[in-house]
């Protein structure tokens, strides 16, 4: 795939994967991107997943022909990108490997060697000339691991952005960028908003015409759209007005309360109401929605003196990713000692800038007329 006159795509699509990073459902597969920069000296940007060694090496040789690469640039050591570092360096014995000091520590852990005779250790602002292209290395720690750097090619104005601006989905499937990029961002990088913001500030100082991430499509047009969304996501801003109702329901009674609330919200003109069953729907999609919208309702049962397991996991996903700047309403159900609301509230104790609604709905077994009034009051509060 042609990116610029000198830059080619040599990545691969993975449609065999069951769960990305061992937990994310990827219905449209995954892409592991890698690029070749053709110049007086050739650089290869990152490797690909270990299941695609032959395909990737062939992609490279199809582009470079009889020439040999001088450099393998390793921006990120997570194995979806680094699994073939040793294979590449075994094949291209004169190539040097360019990475941060932290990446070389991981290289030794993964491969038993950090290639002391072949390594070029780079730090913030270091440059590498390939001839007509000069690459500048920009550190991006914790986007998404500590060793990460991104690379700017000032000739073609390309930012090789590592995991930043990545998304789920293989490149041979057409799909909306934002939905799967948002699910990817909040699932994988969401905890590191501060670090993503730091990277955006550095990127603001560069004249970027193309973003080449390690996953997802090459971004060439309307870059402001992608940069704005990344700015909203990494600053924990509200992207869209609306209410997400996330629930678990053992026998359908909590679900009934949720449906009642969703109907009331819709009737009151709430711009968007999203309902998710945490036991059955994709948890990563629910996490994405919780960060996308400004208001969240959590509905669950008291269970083993705690709360229902899927809700517990969901709240943990939110709090460990720094969930903040949102309004939360609570619905609890319990047949003899309902304490779910108290437990949920406690789980958010360490979170910043959350507002809880005055109304909490407490159901004892099944929704009664008093609950109906509480649900109406909650809907009014959320629509204020
Ligand atoms: Fe795509 Fe953090 O690896």
Boltz pocket constraint, residues with backbone or C-beta under 6 A from the ligand:
constraints:
  - pocket:
      binder: B
      contacts: [[A, 76], [A, 78], [A, 80], [A, 81], [A, 144], [A, 145], [A, 163], [A, 214], [A, 215]]
      max_distance: 6.0
